[in-house]
């Protein structure tokens, strides 16, 4: 309350007190005066009457007169006192009215909200501050309403609990309630109240003062939220620190702190797991000592960027393993220039880079293979024409003829070229395979005698077959070529002699096995391992070892197609190859071929090449006109009736007209449009008497065709010579050659 209001209140209170005190003093004076005058009047008048009046009758009359005079005087005095008291009472009433008006004004202007309730909680009176607090326009809107209509719903139970206690004790202090404003918002208040009672103690009304603490409560809530956020922040921080510690200890990445001099200050256990060095061996050690020499320059440039305040991300360099090998690490590094420290994390990407390199290698070899396959087939057709016509011309020349000797050299060169082309086709996986279920142990055992003679006396051959070896479905000739190529390669790696070991084993790869063997695929396989004690291979050699024309031999001593042929054959069979080697530590070549659950079947071998002819009708189908004409000439010379077709569609038309006349169809496997296998599929039921002989050879247009023939179908590989062709045709016609 302002000072002027306080002073005025005190002055008004003092004046009322003064009037009441004056009235009290006046009454006492009148009572005292009345007592004194009454005593004096009675004693004095009695004495005078005794002295002046002698008879009793006269004394009685004067006693009456004296009494009347006393009564009249007393009445006059009482009248004066009544008039004086009335004036004083009026003055008191005026002062009380002034006080009530003043206090009413104070009540209305009070900054705190005030309310008065009856014993049942009904609103009797409120002030302007209360109306403003609850956003009510006039007092008439709320007087007579129950206070519960202004309580927030959750506060009703609270009021029901507290109001009876308020009634009993008569006091209420700092009780918190949430009230609903007319506008719909909420306000939080504290209530201080007391009870007004009558003379017998019954409750008349309550008087309560409401203090708006909404801002304070909001501030408290905000403070609590802030404290909770702080608490949580300190906790999501302790946890982060714990997680960082755990990541530091358990993370797969290499994490370290190094000073600007290059010394390691702190390392996590991943260093030991990845590089083999213990923490004691690493701490206080200059990390550049572990860096590959070839990566020094690039790392120096990265350090200059760090010194300029630039972070380094994805910097890949090689770090030495404790055993001497090198691991590729991808680094993210940040420099704390104030603390003069480097903070780094590194991920081992050796396997990833190896996979990427293998993918690039596979893509490169696929591209080379496509090129080699296309070139080889086209060249094969040319060789077929060159060698075939050379052979036809030679049949008309005598042994001593100089022209025959020249043609002998041409034929010899053509055969070497044919062998080279065959290797190219094998590498490019464009070679037709004729698979059969076979026992790999039996095949290796059958070839060990031949292998021993090829290896020479200074190389010890050891054969370690596995018991209960599973079967494989493979082309016998090609698997023999794989074994021969690997053994010859091992022989060449041991010029001073050594030991060559062949072994077989049943193996299976699960998904987890393939994760640590980038070259592997899931499945069950039969493994053929060929290990030697030779000079071994360097890492650089191993990255190129399967590439065609790559050789470690001196010029003129190797074509570089031996191992690429192995790769092509095994890949075409759905298998895998792997090599493990180190310089001066020998090499182990492993061939994995899919296993099958079937018993071996042995296909008949082709008859020995002869020039025997016949009188049957042969249909020759080839889309290369030179090859087709050559084959027709060869067959006609030995007595056969020959029909020819330029492609599969033409062959079907011809068979529709003269199919019953044809005894044998000589079909090229892949041709423009319809290939040989499709012609076979469309005619085999219509012409059950018809025999078939397939000739292999692939054009660029046919590289995606199926090149696997059923084991019961006969096959001749281009380029072929006349005796071989005649023998195969005769064998098929005679029913003694169903396939290779």
JOKA-V473109 format. One record per residue. N is the residue number from 1. RES is the residue in one small letter. PSI is psi in degrees with one decimal (999 if undefined). OMEGA is omega in radians with two decimals (none if undefined). Layout:
n res psi omega
N RES PSI OMEGA
N RES PSI OMEGA
This chain:
n res psi omega
1 x 139.4 3.12
2 x 159.2 -3.11
3 x -39.5 -3.11
4 x -41.1 3.10
5 x -39.3 3.14
6 x -45.0 3.14
7 x -43.6 -3.13
8 x -40.4 3.12
9 x -44.2 3.13
10 x -39.7 3.14
11 x -45.1 3.14
12 x -43.6 3.10
13 x -39.7 -3.13
14 x -41.2 -3.14
15 x -43.6 3.11
16 x -42.7 3.11
17 x -38.9 3.13
18 x -44.0 3.12
19 x -45.2 3.14
20 x -39.9 3.13
21 x -41.2 3.13
22 x -41.3 3.12
23 x -41.2 3.13
24 x -43.3 3.13
25 x -40.5 3.13
26 x -42.4 3.14
27 x -40.1 3.13
28 x -41.3 3.14
29 x -43.2 3.14
30 x -44.4 -3.13
31 x -41.4 3.14
32 x -44.7 3.13
33 x -43.2 3.14
34 x -38.6 3.14
35 x -45.1 -3.10
36 x -48.3 -3.12
37 x -39.5 -3.14
38 x -43.7 3.14
39 x -45.4 -3.12
40 x -47.0 -3.12
41 x -46.6 -3.09
42 x -48.9 -3.08
43 x -45.2 -3.07
44 x -47.6 -3.08
45 x -35.6 3.13
46 x -41.0 -3.14
47 x -43.7 -3.12
48 x -44.7 -3.13
49 x -39.6 3.14
50 x -36.3 -3.10
51 x -37.9 -3.02
52 x -35.4 -3.03
53 x 134.1 -3.06
54 x -31.2 -3.06
55 x 157.9 -3.13
56 x -35.4 -3.12
57 x -42.2 3.12
58 x -38.6 3.13
59 x -38.4 3.14
60 x -39.9 -3.14
61 x -46.1 -3.13
62 x -28.6 3.04
63 x -38.8 3.11
64 x -46.2 3.14
65 x -42.5 3.14
66 x -40.3 3.13
67 x -43.0 3.13
68 x -44.1 3.12
69 x -41.5 -3.13
70 x -42.8 3.13
71 x -44.7 -3.14
72 x -44.0 3.12
73 x -43.1 3.13
74 x -40.8 3.12
75 x -41.5 3.14
76 x -42.0 3.12
77 x -44.1 -3.13
78 x -37.8 3.12
79 x -43.5 3.11
80 x -40.3 3.12
81 x -40.2 3.12
82 x -45.1 3.13
83 x -43.3 3.14
84 x -42.5 3.14
85 x -36.1 3.12
86 x -43.7 3.11
87 x -40.9 3.12
88 x -39.5 3.10
89 x -42.5 3.11
90 x -42.2 3.11
91 x -40.5 3.11
92 x -42.6 3.11
93 x -41.1 3.12
94 x -42.8 3.12
95 x -40.3 3.11
96 x -41.4 3.10
97 x -41.5 3.10
98 x -39.1 3.12
99 x -42.7 3.14
100 x -43.0 3.11
101 x -41.4 -3.13
102 x -47.1 -3.14
103 x -30.5 3.05
104 x -40.6 3.09
105 x -41.8 3.08
106 x -40.9 3.13
107 x -44.3 -3.12
108 x -36.7 -3.06
109 x -1.6 -3.09
110 x 137.9 -3.14
111 x -22.8 3.14
112 x 143.6 3.13
113 x 137.1 -3.12
114 x 143.4 3.06
115 x 151.4 3.08
116 x 130.4 -3.10
117 x 150.3 3.02
118 x 175.7 -3.09
119 x -19.2 -3.13
120 x -2.1 3.13
121 x 11.1 3.10
122 x 139.2 -3.09
123 x 125.1 3.07
124 x -38.0 -3.09
125 x 149.4 3.04
126 x 159.0 3.10
127 x 178.2 -3.09
128 x -38.4 3.14
129 x -36.7 3.10
130 x -46.3 3.13
131 x -42.1 3.13
132 x -38.2 -3.12
133 x -41.7 -3.07
134 x 11.2 3.04
135 x 44.9 3.09
136 x 137.4 -3.04
137 x -40.2 -3.08
138 x 157.9 -3.13
139 x -32.0 -3.09
140 x -25.3 -3.13
141 x -23.6 -3.01
142 x -28.4 -3.13
143 x 128.0 -3.11
144 x -13.3 3.07
145 x 152.3 3.08
146 x 142.0 -3.09
147 x -23.6 -3.11
148 x -21.4 3.14
149 x -15.2 3.12
150 x 0.7 -3.13
151 x 141.6 2.99
152 x 145.7 -2.95
153 x -40.4 -3.09
154 x -11.0 -3.08
155 x -8.8 -3.10
156 x -44.5 3.13
157 x -38.7 3.14
158 x -41.5 3.12
159 x -40.8 3.12
160 x -30.2 3.11
161 x -37.7 -3.00
162 x -30.4 -3.04
163 x -43.1 3.08
164 x -38.9 3.11
165 x -37.4 3.08
166 x -41.8 3.12
167 x -41.8 -3.08
168 x -45.5 -3.02
169 x -25.7 3.14
170 x 0.2 -3.12
171 x 146.8 3.06
172 x 127.4 -3.04
173 x 127.9 3.06
174 x 38.2 3.07
175 x 127.8 -3.09
176 x 135.7 3.06
177 x 154.0 3.03
178 x 120.9 -3.10
179 x 152.2 3.12
180 x 124.7 3.06
181 x 161.3 3.10
182 x -31.2 -3.14
183 x -8.9 3.11
184 x -14.4 3.12
185 x 170.7 -3.11
186 x 149.1 3.07
187 x 135.9 3.12
188 x 130.4 -3.10
189 x 156.6 2.88
190 x 142.9 -3.06
191 x 126.4 2.97
192 x 124.2 -3.06
193 x 162.3 3.03
194 x 164.7 -3.09
195 x 134.5 3.03
196 x 126.1 -3.09
197 x 159.0 3.05
198 x -172.5 -3.02
199 x -26.9 -3.14
200 x 7.9 3.07
201 x 1.5 3.13
202 x 146.9 -3.10
203 x 128.0 3.10
204 x -52.5 -3.12
205 x 169.9 3.02
206 x 149.7 3.05
207 x 121.6 -3.06
208 x 141.4 3.04
209 x 130.6 -3.11
210 x 131.5 3.13
211 x 123.5 -3.14
212 x 115.2 3.13
213 x 21.8 -3.10
214 x -48.6 -3.13
215 x -40.2 3.13
216 x -42.6 3.14
217 x -41.1 3.09
218 x -39.7 3.10
219 x -39.7 3.12
220 x -42.9 3.11
221 x -43.7 3.11
222 x -40.3 3.12
223 x -42.6 3.11
224 x -43.1 3.12
225 x -41.3 3.13
226 x -42.5 3.11
227 x -38.4 3.13
228 x -42.0 3.09
229 x -40.6 3.12
230 x -43.2 3.13
231 x -44.3 3.13
232 x -40.8 3.13
233 x -41.8 3.13
234 x -35.7 3.12
235 x -63.2 3.09
236 x -26.1 3.06
237 x -52.6 3.10
238 x -42.0 -3.14
239 x -42.5 3.12
240 x -41.0 3.11
241 x -40.8 3.10
242 x -42.7 3.12
243 x -41.6 3.12
244 x -41.7 3.11
245 x -41.5 -3.13
246 x -42.6 3.08
247 x -38.8 3.12
248 x -40.8 -3.09
249 x -37.4 -2.99
250 x -7.2 -3.08
251 x 149.7 3.12
252 x -19.0 -3.13
253 x 149.3 3.05
254 x 124.3 3.13
255 x 136.0 -3.11
256 x 159.7 2.97
257 x 130.4 -3.14
258 x 148.7 3.08
259 x 174.2 -3.07
260 x -12.4 3.08
261 x -0.4 3.09
262 x 7.4 -3.12
263 x 137.7 -3.14
264 x 124.8 -3.13
265 x -36.3 -3.11
266 x 136.9 3.10
267 x 151.1 3.09
268 x 168.7 -3.08
269 x -18.2 3.14
270 x -27.1 3.09
271 x -41.1 3.14
272 x -41.4 -3.12
273 x -37.3 -3.05
274 x -43.2 -3.01
275 x -7.6 3.05
276 x -13.3 -3.12
277 x 140.0 3.07
278 x 164.1 3.14
279 x -41.5 3.14
280 x -33.9 3.14
281 x -20.9 -3.06
282 x -39.1 -3.05
283 x 137.6 -3.14
284 x 15.6 3.11
285 x 137.2 3.08
286 x 120.1 -3.11
287 x -26.3 3.09
288 x -18.3 3.10
289 x -24.3 -3.13
290 x -8.4 -3.03
291 x 140.1 3.10
292 x 136.8 -3.12
293 x -35.7 -3.10
294 x -13.2 -3.13
295 x 5.2 -3.08
296 x -45.8 -3.06
297 x -47.7 -3.13
298 x -37.2 3.12
299 x -37.3 3.09
300 x -41.7 3.10
301 x -38.5 3.11
302 x -38.1 3.12
303 x -34.8 3.09
304 x -38.4 3.08
305 x -41.0 3.11
306 x -41.1 3.12
307 x -26.0 3.11
308 x 6.6 3.09
309 x 7.9 -3.13
310 x 126.4 3.07
311 x 154.7 3.13
312 x 125.6 -3.12
313 x 135.2 3.06
314 x 23.8 3.09
315 x 119.9 -3.07
316 x 128.6 3.10
317 x 165.4 -3.10
318 x 131.6 3.08
319 x 145.4 -3.02
320 x 131.8 3.02
321 x 153.9 -3.11
322 x -27.4 -3.14
323 x -2.5 3.08
324 x -16.9 3.12
325 x 175.6 -3.09
326 x 139.2 3.10
327 x 135.7 3.09
328 x 125.0 -3.12
329 x 130.8 3.06
330 x 119.4 -2.98
331 x 139.7 2.86
332 x 121.1 -3.00
333 x 138.0 3.06
334 x 137.8 -3.13
335 x 126.4 2.98
336 x 94.3 -3.01
337 x -32.0 3.13
338 x -44.7 3.14
339 x -6.0 -3.12
340 x 53.8 -3.14
341 x 155.2 3.02
342 x 129.2 3.09
343 x 122.9 -3.00
344 x 146.1 2.97
345 x 137.6 -3.08
346 x 137.9 3.13
347 x 134.1 3.12
348 x 112.5 -3.12
349 x 19.8 -3.11
350 x -48.6 -3.12
351 x -39.2 3.14
352 x -46.2 3.12
353 x -35.3 3.10
354 x -42.4 3.10
355 x -42.2 3.11
356 x -40.9 3.12
357 x -39.6 3.10
358 x -38.1 3.10
359 x -45.5 3.09
360 x -40.2 3.14
361 x -43.3 -3.14
362 x -41.5 3.11
363 x -41.0 3.12
364 x -44.3 -3.12
365 x -33.5 3.09
366 x -43.1 3.12
367 x -44.8 3.12
368 x -39.0 -3.14
369 x -42.2 3.10
370 x -43.5 3.11
371 x -46.6 -3.11
372 x -41.0 -3.12
373 x -44.1 3.14
374 x -46.7 3.14
375 x -42.5 -3.08
376 x -41.9 -3.12
377 x -45.1 3.12
378 x -41.2 3.13
379 x -34.2 3.11
380 x -43.7 3.11
381 x -39.4 3.10
382 x -42.8 3.12
383 x -36.1 3.10
384 x -43.0 3.14
385 x -46.8 -3.11
386 x -52.2 -3.09
387 x -38.1 -3.10
388 x -49.8 -3.14
389 x -31.9 3.05
390 x -43.5 3.14
391 x -39.8 3.13
392 x -40.7 3.13
393 x -39.4 -3.09
394 x -27.2 -3.12
395 x -19.1 -3.14
396 x 7.0 -3.10
397 x 148.0 3.12
398 x 165.1 -3.08
399 x -35.6 -3.06
400 x -0.5 -3.11
401 x 131.6 3.12
402 x -35.4 3.12
403 x -33.6 3.12
404 x -40.0 3.11
405 x -40.5 3.10
406 x -42.9 3.14
407 x -29.7 3.05
408 x -44.0 3.13
409 x -39.8 3.09
410 x -45.1 -3.13
411 x -40.5 3.12
412 x -44.9 3.12
413 x -37.8 3.12
414 x -38.7 3.12
415 x -40.2 3.09
416 x -41.1 3.10
417 x -37.1 3.12
418 x -42.1 3.09
419 x -42.2 3.14
420 x -41.9 3.13
421 x -38.0 3.10
422 x -41.2 3.10
423 x -39.4 3.10
424 x -42.2 3.11
425 x -38.7 3.12
426 x -45.8 3.12
427 x -42.1 -3.08
428 x 1.5 -3.14
429 x 35.1 3.10
430 x 9.9 -3.11
431 x 136.0 3.05
432 x 131.1 3.10
433 x 143.3 3.09
434 x 91.2 -3.01
435 x 155.2 3.03
436 x 148.3 3.07
437 x 124.1 -3.00
438 x 159.3 3.07
439 x 111.8 -3.08
440 x -36.7 3.09
441 x -44.3 -3.12
442 x -41.9 -3.13
443 x -43.5 3.13
444 x -43.8 -3.12
445 x -38.9 -3.14
446 x -23.6 -3.06
447 x -2.3 -3.10
448 x -36.0 3.14
449 x -45.7 3.09
450 x -38.6 -3.12
451 x -42.2 -3.13
452 x -41.2 3.12
453 x -34.3 -3.14
454 x -35.3 -3.07
455 x -33.5 -3.11
456 x 171.4 -3.02
457 x -24.3 -3.05
458 x -2.2 3.13
459 x 124.1 3.12
460 x 124.4 -3.14
461 x 123.6 -3.14
462 x 130.0 -3.12
463 x 119.3 -3.09
464 x 83.2 -3.13
465 x 145.7 3.08
466 x 143.8 3.08
467 x 147.8 3.10
468 x 42.3 3.14
469 x 136.5 3.13
470 x 165.5 -3.12
471 x 159.4 3.05
472 x 156.9 3.07
473 x 102.0 -2.97
474 x 163.0 3.05
475 x 113.9 -3.04
476 x -47.0 -3.09
477 x -41.1 -3.10
478 x -38.2 3.09
479 x -37.5 3.04
480 x -37.1 3.11
481 x -38.8 3.08
482 x -50.6 -3.12
483 x -42.9 -3.12
484 x -45.0 -3.13
485 x -42.5 -3.12
486 x -38.5 3.13
487 x -40.8 3.11
488 x -39.2 3.10
489 x -40.9 3.10
490 x -39.7 3.10
491 x -43.7 -3.12
492 x -23.2 3.12
493 x -5.5 3.13
494 x 67.3 -3.10
495 x -26.1 -3.14
496 x 13.2 -3.12
497 x 170.6 -3.14
498 x -154.7 -3.05
499 x 129.9 3.10
500 x 123.1 -3.07
501 x 128.0 3.03
502 x 132.7 -3.14
503 x 155.2 3.11
504 x 159.1 -3.08
505 x 143.8 2.97
506 x 128.1 3.14
507 x 159.0 3.07
508 x 140.3 3.13
509 x 124.0 3.01
510 x 177.3 -3.09
511 x -41.2 -3.11
512 x -28.8 3.08
513 x -37.0 -3.11
514 x -26.2 -3.14
515 x -30.8 3.14
516 x 2.4 3.05
517 x 94.4 -3.01
518 x -23.6 -3.08
519 x -9.4 -2.98
520 x 161.3 3.01
521 x 154.2 -3.09
522 x 146.8 3.07
523 x -178.5 3.13
524 x 133.4 -3.02
525 x 161.7 2.93
526 x 127.5 -3.08
527 x 133.2 2.97
528 x 115.2 -3.13
529 x 132.7 3.09
530 x 110.1 -3.08
531 x 146.8 3.14
532 x 169.5 3.12
533 x 35.7 -3.03
534 x -156.3 -2.99
535 x -15.9 3.11
536 x -179.6 -3.07
537 x 143.0 3.05
538 x 162.2 3.09
539 x -38.2 -3.14
540 x -39.1 3.11
541 x -39.7 -3.07
542 x -25.7 3.12
543 x -18.4 -3.09
544 x 3.3 -2.89
545 x -28.6 -3.10
546 x -1.5 -3.10
547 x 141.6 3.10
548 x 143.7 3.11
549 x 5.3 3.04
550 x 126.6 -3.14
551 x 147.3 3.07
552 x 1.6 -3.11
553 x 164.7 3.10
554 x 154.6 3.12
555 x 136.9 3.12
556 x -5.7 -3.08
557 x 3.2 3.12
558 x 146.1 -3.14
559 x -17.6 -3.08
560 x 18.5 -3.13
561 x -3.7 -3.08
562 x -55.3 -3.10
563 x -32.5 3.09
564 x -32.3 3.05
565 x -41.6 3.07
566 x -47.5 -3.13
567 x -44.9 -3.12
568 x -43.9 -3.13
569 x -48.5 -3.09
570 x -41.2 3.13
571 x -40.5 -3.14
572 x -24.9 3.08
573 x 4.6 -3.13
574 x 21.7 -3.10
575 x -165.5 -3.08
576 x 153.0 3.02
577 x 147.9 3.12
578 x 147.2 3.12
579 x 138.3 3.05
580 x 126.1 -3.07
581 x 156.1 2.96
582 x 153.2 3.13
583 x 135.7 3.13
584 x 17.0 -3.13
585 x 17.3 3.10
586 x -173.5 -3.12
587 x 151.1 3.07
588 x 116.9 3.06
589 x 128.1 -3.11
590 x 127.9 3.10
591 x 124.8 -3.13
592 x 120.1 3.13
593 x 138.2 -3.11
594 x 135.7 3.13
595 x 154.4 3.10
596 x 154.1 3.10
597 x 80.3 -3.13
598 x 160.6 3.12
599 x 149.0 -3.13
600 x 145.3 3.00
601 x 138.4 -3.08
602 x 118.9 3.13
603 x 145.2 3.14
604 x 143.1 3.12
605 x 149.6 3.11
606 x 150.9 3.14
607 x 157.9 3.13
608 x 139.1 -3.05
609 x 124.8 3.03
610 x 168.3 3.13
611 x 22.1 3.14
612 x 135.0 -3.13
613 x -155.4 -3.13
614 x -177.1 -3.10
615 x 9.3 3.14
616 x 169.6 3.12
617 x 128.1 -3.11
618 x 130.3 3.04
619 x 118.7 3.13
620 x 120.6 -3.12
621 x 112.2 3.13
622 x 135.8 -3.10
623 x -3.6 3.05
624 x 113.7 -3.02
625 x -35.0 -3.12
626 x -45.0 3.11
627 x -44.0 -3.11
628 x -45.5 -3.14
629 x -40.2 -3.14
630 x -47.2 -3.12
631 x -41.5 3.12
632 x -42.8 3.11
633 x -46.3 -3.13
634 x -45.6 -3.07
635 x -39.8 -3.13
636 x -33.7 -3.11
637 x -25.9 -3.12
638 x 15.7 2.94
639 x -7.5 -3.09
640 x 149.2 2.95
641 x 127.7 -2.99
642 x 129.5 2.94
643 x 151.7 -3.12
644 x 151.6 3.10
645 x 143.4 -3.05
646 x -14.8 3.14
647 x -179.1 -3.08
648 x -40.1 -3.13
649 x -43.5 3.11
650 x -36.9 3.13
651 x -41.4 3.12
652 x -41.6 3.12
653 x -43.0 -3.12
654 x -40.6 3.12
655 x -32.9 3.07
656 x -35.0 -3.10
657 x -42.5 -2.96
658 x 26.0 -3.06
659 x -34.0 -3.11
660 x -18.7 3.13
661 x -23.7 -3.00
662 x 131.3 3.12
663 x -31.8 -3.07
664 x 135.5 3.03
665 x 118.7 3.07
666 x 105.9 -2.96
667 x 130.2 2.96
668 x 138.6 -3.05
669 x -49.2 -3.07
670 x 124.4 3.10
671 x 167.2 3.02
672 x 131.7 -3.12
673 x -120.4 -3.07
674 x 125.9 3.13
675 x 174.5 -3.11
676 x -46.9 -3.13
677 x -34.1 3.14
678 x -38.0 3.05
679 x -43.4 3.11
680 x -46.7 -3.10
681 x -32.1 -3.08
682 x -14.3 -3.02
683 x -16.5 -2.99
684 x -33.4 3.13
685 x -31.1 -3.12
686 x -32.4 -3.09
687 x 76.4 -3.08
688 x -20.5 3.14
689 x -15.4 -2.98
690 x 132.9 3.05
691 x 156.0 -3.06
692 x 139.7 2.99
693 x 123.5 -3.11
694 x 141.9 3.04
695 x 130.4 -3.10
696 x 152.6 3.13
697 x 131.6 -2.99
698 x 131.6 3.06
699 x 167.6 3.12
700 x -31.3 -3.11
701 x -16.7 -3.04
702 x 18.8 -3.02
703 x -21.5 -3.09
704 x 4.1 -3.13
705 x 161.7 3.10
706 x 123.8 -3.09
707 x 20.3 3.11
708 x 119.6 3.12
709 x 150.2 3.06
710 x 146.6 -3.08
711 x -21.7 -3.10
712 x 3.7 -3.10
713 x 138.1 -3.11
714 x 145.9 -3.08
715 x 138.0 3.01
716 x 134.4 -3.04
717 x 129.2 3.02
718 x 149.2 -0.15
719 x 142.6 3.12
720 x 156.7 3.11
721 x 164.0 -3.06
722 x -45.7 -3.14
723 x -40.2 3.13
724 x -43.1 -3.14
725 x -45.6 -3.11
726 x -40.4 -3.13
727 x -41.8 -3.11
728 x -42.1 3.12
729 x -45.0 -3.12
730 x -40.1 -3.12
731 x -40.3 3.13
732 x -42.8 3.13
733 x -34.4 -3.12
734 x -4.8 3.10
735 x 19.3 -3.14
736 x 0.7 -3.14
737 x 99.1 3.10
738 x -11.1 -3.13
739 x 171.7 -3.12
740 x 999 none
